[in-house]
Amino acid sequence: MIYTVTFNPAIDYIVRMDKFVAGATNRVNYEQVLGGGKGINVSIVLKNLGLDSTALGFISGFTGKEIIRQLHGFGCQSDFIELPNGFSRINVKIKTAEQETEVNGQGPDIPQEAIDELFAKLDKLTAGDTLVLAGSIPKSLPDDIYEKIMAKLENRGINIVVDATKNLLLNVLKYHPFLIKPNNHELAEMFNVTLNSHDDIIFYAKKLQELGAKNVLISMGKDGAILVDQNGSTIHSPVPKGKLVNSIGAGDSMVAGFLTGYYETGDFKRAFYMGVATGSASAFSENLATRPEVEALLKTLI
């Protein structure tokens, strides 16, 4: 079974307008309300691709109920811990022709007893399971929560995927995650360098392997993606042709696509191309990728 953890789920209120003017009344010409968060997005896309998972994490209030309602609408399973106070955050995504602006909520406080309850759920995972840890950590959680989870599950045969930034990611490499997925900008920030070529990206991806990661998947936006796998192979793929519509969830979709390809074939190359196609399918749509969209793009890559 695949499990995803989203510590700080959100309702994304996505609006489009011709122009955004600070300090003025702005009228939208498109709006959408989506329940999400990185782990939740992974669960939704996995289901769209035909794989079941269980979404874990913390929800609260009326927004939390809407997140679960939408998740179940996709046919996903969940086992969230409902917090007694506050409400799951609301993120406002303002999109114009020139730029995207985000205003992200902070989310509810998470008490120690809720953290203990999450650890009890994770303790039930068994060998062969996959756990996806994705996204930021709310201020009410300890900043080493990822490390504590991975230390608890170490040497239990559980494949752990980590999609996080800088120190959150660097600090867990000693526990040998199965897959990590920084983008090229995050990779550069981790090592405080400028990446000028694919060779530079591969060099520092291998540095992450030396620190403990098994498979390193680097997303590079319009420049495609690179995989350095645990067998020593390196693969690059350009992005398929298409028009960028919505970048929200594209990276999470890449993770879901990679896992689907790997679960179905056990082949890292197939998993990689499935990941690239799935991330692109989400980026080319207002909604998260579906299997037919992914299969169509996959044919253009392999």
ChimeraX commands (.cxc) that place a marker at each C-alpha (Angstrom):
marker #1 position 0.00,0.00,0.00 radius 0.5
marker #1 position 1.06,3.57,-0.67 radius 0.5
marker #1 position 0.54,6.18,2.03 radius 0.5
marker #1 position 0.89,9.93,1.65 radius 0.5
marker #1 position 1.32,12.44,4.45 radius 0.5
marker #1 position 0.25,16.08,4.13 radius 0.5
marker #1 position 0.99,18.01,7.31 radius 0.5
marker #1 position -0.69,21.23,6.21 radius 0.5
marker #1 position -3.49,20.56,3.69 radius 0.5
marker #1 position -5.17,23.50,2.04 radius 0.5
marker #1 position -8.07,24.73,0.02 radius 0.5
marker #1 position -6.58,26.40,-3.06 radius 0.5
marker #1 position -8.73,29.28,-4.30 radius 0.5
marker #1 position -7.46,29.80,-7.83 radius 0.5
marker #1 position -8.46,32.93,-9.71 radius 0.5
marker #1 position -7.56,34.35,-13.10 radius 0.5
marker #1 position -7.81,37.97,-14.13 radius 0.5
marker #1 position -6.50,40.18,-16.91 radius 0.5
marker #1 position -4.40,42.26,-14.54 radius 0.5
marker #1 position -3.81,42.37,-10.78 radius 0.5
marker #1 position -3.49,45.82,-9.20 radius 0.5
marker #1 position -2.42,45.99,-5.56 radius 0.5
marker #1 position -4.58,48.27,-3.44 radius 0.5
marker #1 position -7.50,48.20,-5.89 radius 0.5
marker #1 position -10.63,46.12,-6.38 radius 0.5
marker #1 position -9.82,43.33,-8.86 radius 0.5
marker #1 position -12.47,41.36,-10.77 radius 0.5
marker #1 position -11.82,37.75,-11.67 radius 0.5
marker #1 position -12.83,36.08,-14.92 radius 0.5
marker #1 position -12.21,32.51,-13.73 radius 0.5
marker #1 position -12.24,30.83,-10.34 radius 0.5
marker #1 position -11.78,27.33,-8.98 radius 0.5
marker #1 position -11.72,25.81,-5.50 radius 0.5
marker #1 position -9.48,22.77,-5.08 radius 0.5
marker #1 position -8.63,20.81,-1.97 radius 0.5
marker #1 position -5.00,19.88,-1.90 radius 0.5
marker #1 position -1.56,19.90,-0.45 radius 0.5
marker #1 position 1.39,18.00,-1.88 radius 0.5
marker #1 position 0.64,14.57,-0.44 radius 0.5
marker #1 position -3.06,14.88,-1.23 radius 0.5
marker #1 position -2.22,15.77,-4.83 radius 0.5
marker #1 position -0.05,12.65,-5.04 radius 0.5
marker #1 position -2.94,10.51,-3.77 radius 0.5
marker #1 position -5.39,12.01,-6.28 radius 0.5
marker #1 position -3.08,11.48,-9.23 radius 0.5
marker #1 position -2.23,7.94,-8.11 radius 0.5
marker #1 position -5.95,7.17,-8.13 radius 0.5
marker #1 position -6.36,8.78,-11.55 radius 0.5
marker #1 position -3.60,6.48,-12.79 radius 0.5
marker #1 position -5.13,3.38,-11.21 radius 0.5
marker #1 position -3.27,2.98,-7.93 radius 0.5
marker #1 position -4.84,3.08,-4.48 radius 0.5
marker #1 position -3.28,4.96,-1.60 radius 0.5
marker #1 position -4.26,6.23,1.82 radius 0.5
marker #1 position -3.90,9.95,2.53 radius 0.5
marker #1 position -2.76,10.79,6.06 radius 0.5
marker #1 position -2.23,14.09,7.84 radius 0.5
marker #1 position -4.13,16.70,9.81 radius 0.5
marker #1 position -7.35,18.51,8.91 radius 0.5
marker #1 position -9.56,20.94,10.79 radius 0.5
marker #1 position -12.76,22.93,10.50 radius 0.5
marker #1 position -15.03,23.56,7.51 radius 0.5
marker #1 position -12.12,23.68,5.08 radius 0.5
marker #1 position -10.85,20.34,6.35 radius 0.5
marker #1 position -14.25,18.77,5.71 radius 0.5
marker #1 position -14.23,20.15,2.16 radius 0.5
marker #1 position -10.74,18.77,1.52 radius 0.5
marker #1 position -11.90,15.28,2.56 radius 0.5
marker #1 position -15.13,15.60,0.54 radius 0.5
marker #1 position -13.17,16.41,-2.60 radius 0.5
marker #1 position -10.59,13.71,-1.94 radius 0.5
marker #1 position -13.29,11.07,-1.55 radius 0.5
marker #1 position -14.92,12.41,-4.71 radius 0.5
marker #1 position -11.85,11.20,-6.59 radius 0.5
marker #1 position -12.29,7.76,-5.00 radius 0.5
marker #1 position -9.28,8.17,-2.70 radius 0.5
marker #1 position -8.97,6.66,0.77 radius 0.5
marker #1 position -8.07,8.81,3.75 radius 0.5
marker #1 position -7.30,8.44,7.43 radius 0.5
marker #1 position -6.79,12.04,8.56 radius 0.5
marker #1 position -6.54,13.18,12.14 radius 0.5
marker #1 position -9.18,15.83,12.80 radius 0.5
marker #1 position -7.94,18.65,15.00 radius 0.5
marker #1 position -10.30,20.21,17.55 radius 0.5
marker #1 position -9.51,23.85,16.82 radius 0.5
marker #1 position -8.90,26.16,13.89 radius 0.5
marker #1 position -9.38,25.36,10.21 radius 0.5
marker #1 position -7.25,23.96,7.41 radius 0.5
marker #1 position -5.58,26.78,5.56 radius 0.5
marker #1 position -6.81,28.61,2.48 radius 0.5
marker #1 position -4.30,29.51,-0.22 radius 0.5
marker #1 position -5.17,32.18,-2.78 radius 0.5
marker #1 position -3.53,31.75,-6.20 radius 0.5
marker #1 position -3.84,34.85,-8.40 radius 0.5
marker #1 position -2.97,34.28,-12.05 radius 0.5
marker #1 position -2.62,36.90,-14.79 radius 0.5
marker #1 position -1.03,36.73,-18.21 radius 0.5
marker #1 position 2.20,38.18,-16.81 radius 0.5
marker #1 position 2.62,36.50,-13.44 radius 0.5
marker #1 position 1.32,34.33,-10.63 radius 0.5
marker #1 position 0.88,35.62,-7.07 radius 0.5
marker #1 position 0.21,33.43,-4.04 radius 0.5
marker #1 position -1.13,34.25,-0.59 radius 0.5
marker #1 position -0.86,31.14,1.58 radius 0.5
marker #1 position -2.60,30.60,4.92 radius 0.5
marker #1 position -0.79,29.27,7.95 radius 0.5
marker #1 position -3.09,26.45,9.09 radius 0.5
marker #1 position -4.15,25.24,12.56 radius 0.5
marker #1 position -1.96,24.47,15.55 radius 0.5
marker #1 position -1.16,20.76,15.88 radius 0.5
marker #1 position -0.97,19.52,19.49 radius 0.5
marker #1 position 1.40,16.78,20.68 radius 0.5
marker #1 position -1.40,14.24,21.09 radius 0.5
marker #1 position -2.25,14.59,17.39 radius 0.5
marker #1 position 1.40,14.04,16.46 radius 0.5
marker #1 position 1.43,10.91,18.64 radius 0.5
marker #1 position -1.69,9.69,16.87 radius 0.5
marker #1 position -0.03,10.12,13.47 radius 0.5
marker #1 position 3.02,8.17,14.63 radius 0.5
marker #1 position 0.74,5.37,15.80 radius 0.5
marker #1 position -0.80,5.17,12.32 radius 0.5
marker #1 position 2.62,5.16,10.65 radius 0.5
marker #1 position 3.80,2.41,12.99 radius 0.5
marker #1 position 1.37,0.05,11.25 radius 0.5
marker #1 position 3.21,0.27,7.92 radius 0.5
marker #1 position 4.94,-2.95,6.89 radius 0.5
marker #1 position 7.70,-4.07,4.52 radius 0.5
marker #1 position 6.88,-3.31,0.91 radius 0.5
marker #1 position 4.74,-0.29,1.73 radius 0.5
marker #1 position 5.58,3.13,0.28 radius 0.5
marker #1 position 5.35,6.35,2.26 radius 0.5
marker #1 position 5.33,9.78,0.58 radius 0.5
marker #1 position 6.38,12.71,2.78 radius 0.5
marker #1 position 5.70,15.90,0.89 radius 0.5
marker #1 position 5.54,19.59,1.48 radius 0.5
marker #1 position 6.24,22.18,4.12 radius 0.5
marker #1 position 5.86,21.80,7.87 radius 0.5
marker #1 position 3.51,24.12,9.77 radius 0.5
marker #1 position 5.07,26.21,12.51 radius 0.5
marker #1 position 3.36,24.18,15.27 radius 0.5
marker #1 position 5.29,21.04,14.31 radius 0.5
marker #1 position 8.96,20.39,15.18 radius 0.5
marker #1 position 11.22,21.11,12.22 radius 0.5
marker #1 position 12.74,17.63,12.48 radius 0.5
marker #1 position 9.41,15.80,12.09 radius 0.5
marker #1 position 10.52,14.19,8.82 radius 0.5
marker #1 position 13.66,12.89,10.50 radius 0.5
marker #1 position 11.71,11.49,13.43 radius 0.5
marker #1 position 9.34,9.64,11.12 radius 0.5
marker #1 position 12.13,8.15,9.03 radius 0.5
marker #1 position 14.17,7.18,12.09 radius 0.5
marker #1 position 11.14,5.34,13.48 radius 0.5
marker #1 position 10.59,3.45,10.21 radius 0.5
marker #1 position 14.26,2.75,9.48 radius 0.5
marker #1 position 15.22,-0.81,8.51 radius 0.5
marker #1 position 11.60,-1.89,8.10 radius 0.5
marker #1 position 11.64,-2.35,4.32 radius 0.5
marker #1 position 9.46,0.71,3.67 radius 0.5
marker #1 position 10.18,2.78,0.56 radius 0.5
marker #1 position 10.06,6.44,1.58 radius 0.5
marker #1 position 9.69,9.26,-0.92 radius 0.5
marker #1 position 10.59,12.78,0.21 radius 0.5
marker #1 position 9.55,15.88,-1.71 radius 0.5
marker #1 position 10.76,18.80,0.40 radius 0.5
marker #1 position 13.22,21.66,0.26 radius 0.5
marker #1 position 16.71,22.41,1.53 radius 0.5
marker #1 position 17.33,21.33,5.14 radius 0.5
marker #1 position 14.09,19.37,5.38 radius 0.5
marker #1 position 15.47,17.20,2.60 radius 0.5
marker #1 position 19.17,17.27,3.41 radius 0.5
marker #1 position 18.58,16.18,7.02 radius 0.5
marker #1 position 16.78,12.96,6.04 radius 0.5
marker #1 position 19.26,11.67,3.49 radius 0.5
marker #1 position 21.06,9.65,6.17 radius 0.5
marker #1 position 17.93,7.45,6.34 radius 0.5
marker #1 position 18.30,6.52,2.65 radius 0.5
marker #1 position 15.01,7.61,1.09 radius 0.5
marker #1 position 13.94,5.59,-1.94 radius 0.5
marker #1 position 13.24,8.71,-3.99 radius 0.5
marker #1 position 13.76,12.45,-3.61 radius 0.5
marker #1 position 12.51,15.08,-6.06 radius 0.5
marker #1 position 14.08,18.52,-5.75 radius 0.5
marker #1 position 13.83,20.88,-8.68 radius 0.5
marker #1 position 16.97,22.38,-10.21 radius 0.5
marker #1 position 16.60,25.65,-8.25 radius 0.5
marker #1 position 16.26,23.78,-4.96 radius 0.5
marker #1 position 19.28,21.65,-5.88 radius 0.5
marker #1 position 21.36,24.77,-6.46 radius 0.5
marker #1 position 20.19,26.27,-3.18 radius 0.5
marker #1 position 21.11,23.14,-1.23 radius 0.5
marker #1 position 24.73,23.39,-2.30 radius 0.5
marker #1 position 24.85,27.19,-2.68 radius 0.5
marker #1 position 25.99,26.91,-6.29 radius 0.5
marker #1 position 24.95,28.02,-9.76 radius 0.5
marker #1 position 23.96,25.19,-12.09 radius 0.5
marker #1 position 24.93,26.02,-15.66 radius 0.5
marker #1 position 24.43,22.71,-17.44 radius 0.5
marker #1 position 22.96,19.23,-17.23 radius 0.5
marker #1 position 26.38,17.96,-16.22 radius 0.5
marker #1 position 26.31,20.32,-13.22 radius 0.5
marker #1 position 22.86,19.04,-12.23 radius 0.5
marker #1 position 23.95,15.42,-12.53 radius 0.5
marker #1 position 27.09,16.11,-10.49 radius 0.5
marker #1 position 25.12,17.52,-7.57 radius 0.5
marker #1 position 22.38,14.92,-7.88 radius 0.5
marker #1 position 25.09,12.33,-7.35 radius 0.5
marker #1 position 26.24,14.33,-4.32 radius 0.5
marker #1 position 22.76,13.76,-2.88 radius 0.5
marker #1 position 23.21,10.05,-3.53 radius 0.5
marker #1 position 26.54,10.13,-1.70 radius 0.5
marker #1 position 24.66,11.65,1.24 radius 0.5
marker #1 position 22.22,8.73,1.23 radius 0.5
marker #1 position 19.45,9.15,-1.36 radius 0.5
marker #1 position 18.82,6.11,-3.57 radius 0.5
marker #1 position 17.07,7.68,-6.56 radius 0.5
marker #1 position 17.25,11.41,-7.36 radius 0.5
marker #1 position 14.66,12.92,-9.69 radius 0.5
marker #1 position 15.36,16.53,-10.68 radius 0.5
marker #1 position 12.57,18.51,-12.29 radius 0.5
marker #1 position 13.68,21.43,-14.45 radius 0.5
marker #1 position 10.47,23.09,-15.64 radius 0.5
marker #1 position 10.52,23.77,-19.38 radius 0.5
marker #1 position 13.93,22.05,-19.62 radius 0.5
marker #1 position 12.51,18.66,-18.66 radius 0.5
marker #1 position 13.85,16.36,-15.98 radius 0.5
marker #1 position 16.83,14.20,-15.05 radius 0.5
marker #1 position 16.89,10.94,-13.10 radius 0.5
marker #1 position 19.99,9.50,-11.44 radius 0.5
marker #1 position 18.90,6.05,-10.30 radius 0.5
marker #1 position 20.27,3.68,-7.69 radius 0.5
marker #1 position 21.84,1.49,-10.37 radius 0.5
marker #1 position 24.06,4.33,-11.55 radius 0.5
marker #1 position 22.10,5.16,-14.71 radius 0.5
marker #1 position 21.33,8.73,-15.72 radius 0.5
marker #1 position 18.37,9.65,-17.91 radius 0.5
marker #1 position 17.29,13.02,-19.29 radius 0.5
marker #1 position 13.98,13.82,-20.92 radius 0.5
marker #1 position 12.67,17.05,-22.42 radius 0.5
marker #1 position 9.11,18.04,-21.58 radius 0.5
marker #1 position 6.42,16.99,-24.06 radius 0.5
marker #1 position 4.98,19.69,-26.27 radius 0.5
marker #1 position 2.04,21.51,-24.75 radius 0.5
marker #1 position 0.79,24.79,-23.33 radius 0.5
marker #1 position 1.34,25.58,-19.67 radius 0.5
marker #1 position -2.07,26.11,-18.09 radius 0.5
marker #1 position -1.57,25.49,-14.38 radius 0.5
marker #1 position 1.70,24.64,-12.63 radius 0.5
marker #1 position 0.02,23.79,-9.30 radius 0.5
marker #1 position 0.47,20.10,-8.55 radius 0.5
marker #1 position 2.77,19.36,-11.48 radius 0.5
marker #1 position 5.68,18.30,-9.25 radius 0.5
marker #1 position 3.37,16.17,-7.10 radius 0.5
marker #1 position 2.02,14.59,-10.28 radius 0.5
marker #1 position 5.55,13.73,-11.36 radius 0.5
marker #1 position 6.05,11.84,-8.09 radius 0.5
marker #1 position 2.76,9.99,-8.56 radius 0.5
marker #1 position 3.62,9.13,-12.15 radius 0.5
marker #1 position 7.06,7.85,-11.19 radius 0.5
marker #1 position 5.59,5.63,-8.46 radius 0.5
marker #1 position 2.93,4.31,-10.82 radius 0.5
marker #1 position 5.49,3.44,-13.48 radius 0.5
marker #1 position 7.72,1.76,-10.93 radius 0.5
marker #1 position 4.87,-0.19,-9.32 radius 0.5
marker #1 position 3.67,-1.39,-12.71 radius 0.5
marker #1 position 7.02,-2.37,-14.23 radius 0.5
marker #1 position 9.82,-2.27,-11.62 radius 0.5
marker #1 position 11.81,-0.37,-14.25 radius 0.5
marker #1 position 13.34,3.00,-13.38 radius 0.5
marker #1 position 13.44,4.20,-16.99 radius 0.5
marker #1 position 9.73,3.53,-17.48 radius 0.5
marker #1 position 8.99,5.11,-14.10 radius 0.5
marker #1 position 10.94,8.22,-15.08 radius 0.5
marker #1 position 9.13,8.75,-18.37 radius 0.5
marker #1 position 5.80,8.08,-16.67 radius 0.5
marker #1 position 6.71,10.75,-14.12 radius 0.5
marker #1 position 7.63,13.30,-16.80 radius 0.5
marker #1 position 4.43,12.61,-18.76 radius 0.5
marker #1 position 2.26,12.85,-15.65 radius 0.5
marker #1 position 3.80,16.09,-14.42 radius 0.5
marker #1 position 3.37,17.59,-17.86 radius 0.5
marker #1 position -0.24,16.38,-18.18 radius 0.5
marker #1 position -1.13,18.23,-14.98 radius 0.5
marker #1 position 0.73,21.36,-16.11 radius 0.5
marker #1 position -1.19,21.36,-19.40 radius 0.5
marker #1 position -4.60,21.14,-17.69 radius 0.5
marker #1 position -6.71,23.07,-15.19 radius 0.5
marker #1 position -6.97,19.82,-13.21 radius 0.5
marker #1 position -4.63,17.05,-12.14 radius 0.5
marker #1 position -3.49,14.49,-14.70 radius 0.5
marker #1 position -5.69,11.62,-15.83 radius 0.5
marker #1 position -4.53,8.30,-17.27 radius 0.5
marker #1 position -5.58,9.02,-20.90 radius 0.5
marker #1 position -3.78,12.38,-20.83 radius 0.5
marker #1 position -0.64,10.74,-19.45 radius 0.5
marker #1 position -0.68,7.88,-21.97 radius 0.5
marker #1 position -1.00,10.33,-24.85 radius 0.5
marker #1 position 2.05,12.31,-23.72 radius 0.5
marker #1 position 4.01,9.18,-22.85 radius 0.5
marker #1 position 3.83,8.07,-26.48 radius 0.5
marker #1 position 5.72,11.21,-27.50 radius 0.5
marker #1 position 8.58,10.49,-25.06 radius 0.5
marker #1 position 9.41,6.81,-25.59 radius 0.5
marker link #1:1,2 radius 0.2
marker link #1:2,3 radius 0.2
marker link #1:3,4 radius 0.2
marker link #1:4,5 radius 0.2
marker link #1:5,6 radius 0.2
marker link #1:6,7 radius 0.2
marker link #1:7,8 radius 0.2
marker link #1:8,9 radius 0.2
marker link #1:9,10 radius 0.2
marker link #1:10,11 radius 0.2
marker link #1:11,12 radius 0.2
marker link #1:12,13 radius 0.2
marker link #1:13,14 radius 0.2
marker link #1:14,15 radius 0.2
marker link #1:15,16 radius 0.2
marker link #1:16,17 radius 0.2
marker link #1:17,18 radius 0.2
marker link #1:18,19 radius 0.2
marker link #1:19,20 radius 0.2
marker link #1:20,21 radius 0.2
marker link #1:21,22 radius 0.2
marker link #1:22,23 radius 0.2
marker link #1:23,24 radius 0.2
marker link #1:24,25 radius 0.2
marker link #1:25,26 radius 0.2
marker link #1:26,27 radius 0.2
marker link #1:27,28 radius 0.2
marker link #1:28,29 radius 0.2
marker link #1:29,30 radius 0.2
marker link #1:30,31 radius 0.2
marker link #1:31,32 radius 0.2
marker link #1:32,33 radius 0.2
marker link #1:33,34 radius 0.2
marker link #1:34,35 radius 0.2
marker link #1:35,36 radius 0.2
marker link #1:36,37 radius 0.2
marker link #1:37,38 radius 0.2
marker link #1:38,39 radius 0.2
marker link #1:39,40 radius 0.2
marker link #1:40,41 radius 0.2
marker link #1:41,42 radius 0.2
marker link #1:42,43 radius 0.2
marker link #1:43,44 radius 0.2
marker link #1:44,45 radius 0.2
marker link #1:45,46 radius 0.2
marker link #1:46,47 radius 0.2
marker link #1:47,48 radius 0.2
marker link #1:48,49 radius 0.2
marker link #1:49,50 radius 0.2
marker link #1:50,51 radius 0.2
marker link #1:51,52 radius 0.2
marker link #1:52,53 radius 0.2
marker link #1:53,54 radius 0.2
marker link #1:54,55 radius 0.2
marker link #1:55,56 radius 0.2
marker link #1:56,57 radius 0.2
marker link #1:57,58 radius 0.2
marker link #1:58,59 radius 0.2
marker link #1:59,60 radius 0.2
marker link #1:60,61 radius 0.2
marker link #1:61,62 radius 0.2
marker link #1:62,63 radius 0.2
marker link #1:63,64 radius 0.2
marker link #1:64,65 radius 0.2
marker link #1:65,66 radius 0.2
marker link #1:66,67 radius 0.2
marker link #1:67,68 radius 0.2
marker link #1:68,69 radius 0.2
marker link #1:69,70 radius 0.2
marker link #1:70,71 radius 0.2
marker link #1:71,72 radius 0.2
marker link #1:72,73 radius 0.2
marker link #1:73,74 radius 0.2
marker link #1:74,75 radius 0.2
marker link #1:75,76 radius 0.2
marker link #1:76,77 radius 0.2
marker link #1:77,78 radius 0.2
marker link #1:78,79 radius 0.2
marker link #1:79,80 radius 0.2
marker link #1:80,81 radius 0.2
marker link #1:81,82 radius 0.2
marker link #1:82,83 radius 0.2
marker link #1:83,84 radius 0.2
marker link #1:84,85 radius 0.2
marker link #1:85,86 radius 0.2
marker link #1:86,87 radius 0.2
marker link #1:87,88 radius 0.2
marker link #1:88,89 radius 0.2
marker link #1:89,90 radius 0.2
marker link #1:90,91 radius 0.2
marker link #1:91,92 radius 0.2
marker link #1:92,93 radius 0.2
marker link #1:93,94 radius 0.2
marker link #1:94,95 radius 0.2
marker link #1:95,96 radius 0.2
marker link #1:96,97 radius 0.2
marker link #1:97,98 radius 0.2
marker link #1:98,99 radius 0.2
marker link #1:99,100 radius 0.2
marker link #1:100,101 radius 0.2
marker link #1:101,102 radius 0.2
marker link #1:102,103 radius 0.2
marker link #1:103,104 radius 0.2
marker link #1:104,105 radius 0.2
marker link #1:105,106 radius 0.2
marker link #1:106,107 radius 0.2
marker link #1:107,108 radius 0.2
marker link #1:108,109 radius 0.2
marker link #1:109,110 radius 0.2
marker link #1:110,111 radius 0.2
marker link #1:111,112 radius 0.2
marker link #1:112,113 radius 0.2
marker link #1:113,114 radius 0.2
marker link #1:114,115 radius 0.2
marker link #1:115,116 radius 0.2
marker link #1:116,117 radius 0.2
marker link #1:117,118 radius 0.2
marker link #1:118,119 radius 0.2
marker link #1:119,120 radius 0.2
marker link #1:120,121 radius 0.2
marker link #1:121,122 radius 0.2
marker link #1:122,123 radius 0.2
marker link #1:123,124 radius 0.2
marker link #1:124,125 radius 0.2
marker link #1:125,126 radius 0.2
marker link #1:126,127 radius 0.2
marker link #1:127,128 radius 0.2
marker link #1:128,129 radius 0.2
marker link #1:129,130 radius 0.2
marker link #1:130,131 radius 0.2
marker link #1:131,132 radius 0.2
marker link #1:132,133 radius 0.2
marker link #1:133,134 radius 0.2
marker link #1:134,135 radius 0.2
marker link #1:135,136 radius 0.2
marker link #1:136,137 radius 0.2
marker link #1:137,138 radius 0.2
marker link #1:138,139 radius 0.2
marker link #1:139,140 radius 0.2
marker link #1:140,141 radius 0.2
marker link #1:141,142 radius 0.2
marker link #1:142,143 radius 0.2
marker link #1:143,144 radius 0.2
marker link #1:144,145 radius 0.2
marker link #1:145,146 radius 0.2
marker link #1:146,147 radius 0.2
marker link #1:147,148 radius 0.2
marker link #1:148,149 radius 0.2
marker link #1:149,150 radius 0.2
marker link #1:150,151 radius 0.2
marker link #1:151,152 radius 0.2
marker link #1:152,153 radius 0.2
marker link #1:153,154 radius 0.2
marker link #1:154,155 radius 0.2
marker link #1:155,156 radius 0.2
marker link #1:156,157 radius 0.2
marker link #1:157,158 radius 0.2
marker link #1:158,159 radius 0.2
marker link #1:159,160 radius 0.2
marker link #1:160,161 radius 0.2
marker link #1:161,162 radius 0.2
marker link #1:162,163 radius 0.2
marker link #1:163,164 radius 0.2
marker link #1:164,165 radius 0.2
marker link #1:165,166 radius 0.2
marker link #1:166,167 radius 0.2
marker link #1:167,168 radius 0.2
marker link #1:168,169 radius 0.2
marker link #1:169,170 radius 0.2
marker link #1:170,171 radius 0.2
marker link #1:171,172 radius 0.2
marker link #1:172,173 radius 0.2
marker link #1:173,174 radius 0.2
marker link #1:174,175 radius 0.2
marker link #1:175,176 radius 0.2
marker link #1:176,177 radius 0.2
marker link #1:177,178 radius 0.2
marker link #1:178,179 radius 0.2
marker link #1:179,180 radius 0.2
marker link #1:180,181 radius 0.2
marker link #1:181,182 radius 0.2
marker link #1:182,183 radius 0.2
marker link #1:183,184 radius 0.2
marker link #1:184,185 radius 0.2
marker link #1:185,186 radius 0.2
marker link #1:186,187 radius 0.2
marker link #1:187,188 radius 0.2
marker link #1:188,189 radius 0.2
marker link #1:189,190 radius 0.2
marker link #1:190,191 radius 0.2
marker link #1:191,192 radius 0.2
marker link #1:192,193 radius 0.2
marker link #1:193,194 radius 0.2
marker link #1:194,195 radius 0.2
marker link #1:195,196 radius 0.2
marker link #1:196,197 radius 0.2
marker link #1:197,198 radius 0.2
marker link #1:198,199 radius 0.2
marker link #1:199,200 radius 0.2
marker link #1:200,201 radius 0.2
marker link #1:201,202 radius 0.2
marker link #1:202,203 radius 0.2
marker link #1:203,204 radius 0.2
marker link #1:204,205 radius 0.2
marker link #1:205,206 radius 0.2
marker link #1:206,207 radius 0.2
marker link #1:207,208 radius 0.2
marker link #1:208,209 radius 0.2
marker link #1:209,210 radius 0.2
marker link #1:210,211 radius 0.2
marker link #1:211,212 radius 0.2
marker link #1:212,213 radius 0.2
marker link #1:213,214 radius 0.2
marker link #1:214,215 radius 0.2
marker link #1:215,216 radius 0.2
marker link #1:216,217 radius 0.2
marker link #1:217,218 radius 0.2
marker link #1:218,219 radius 0.2
marker link #1:219,220 radius 0.2
marker link #1:220,221 radius 0.2
marker link #1:221,222 radius 0.2
marker link #1:222,223 radius 0.2
marker link #1:223,224 radius 0.2
marker link #1:224,225 radius 0.2
marker link #1:225,226 radius 0.2
marker link #1:226,227 radius 0.2
marker link #1:227,228 radius 0.2
marker link #1:228,229 radius 0.2
marker link #1:229,230 radius 0.2
marker link #1:230,231 radius 0.2
marker link #1:231,232 radius 0.2
marker link #1:232,233 radius 0.2
marker link #1:233,234 radius 0.2
marker link #1:234,235 radius 0.2
marker link #1:235,236 radius 0.2
marker link #1:236,237 radius 0.2
marker link #1:237,238 radius 0.2
marker link #1:238,239 radius 0.2
marker link #1:239,240 radius 0.2
marker link #1:240,241 radius 0.2
marker link #1:241,242 radius 0.2
marker link #1:242,243 radius 0.2
marker link #1:243,244 radius 0.2
marker link #1:244,245 radius 0.2
marker link #1:245,246 radius 0.2
marker link #1:246,247 radius 0.2
marker link #1:247,248 radius 0.2
marker link #1:248,249 radius 0.2
marker link #1:249,250 radius 0.2
marker link #1:250,251 radius 0.2
marker link #1:251,252 radius 0.2
marker link #1:252,253 radius 0.2
marker link #1:253,254 radius 0.2
marker link #1:254,255 radius 0.2
marker link #1:255,256 radius 0.2
marker link #1:256,257 radius 0.2
marker link #1:257,258 radius 0.2
marker link #1:258,259 radius 0.2
marker link #1:259,260 radius 0.2
marker link #1:260,261 radius 0.2
marker link #1:261,262 radius 0.2
marker link #1:262,263 radius 0.2
marker link #1:263,264 radius 0.2
marker link #1:264,265 radius 0.2
marker link #1:265,266 radius 0.2
marker link #1:266,267 radius 0.2
marker link #1:267,268 radius 0.2
marker link #1:268,269 radius 0.2
marker link #1:269,270 radius 0.2
marker link #1:270,271 radius 0.2
marker link #1:271,272 radius 0.2
marker link #1:272,273 radius 0.2
marker link #1:273,274 radius 0.2
marker link #1:274,275 radius 0.2
marker link #1:275,276 radius 0.2
marker link #1:276,277 radius 0.2
marker link #1:277,278 radius 0.2
marker link #1:278,279 radius 0.2
marker link #1:279,280 radius 0.2
marker link #1:280,281 radius 0.2
marker link #1:281,282 radius 0.2
marker link #1:282,283 radius 0.2
marker link #1:283,284 radius 0.2
marker link #1:284,285 radius 0.2
marker link #1:285,286 radius 0.2
marker link #1:286,287 radius 0.2
marker link #1:287,288 radius 0.2
marker link #1:288,289 radius 0.2
marker link #1:289,290 radius 0.2
marker link #1:290,291 radius 0.2
marker link #1:291,292 radius 0.2
marker link #1:292,293 radius 0.2
marker link #1:293,294 radius 0.2
marker link #1:294,295 radius 0.2
marker link #1:295,296 radius 0.2
marker link #1:296,297 radius 0.2
marker link #1:297,298 radius 0.2
marker link #1:298,299 radius 0.2
marker link #1:299,300 radius 0.2
marker link #1:300,301 radius 0.2
marker link #1:301,302 radius 0.2
view
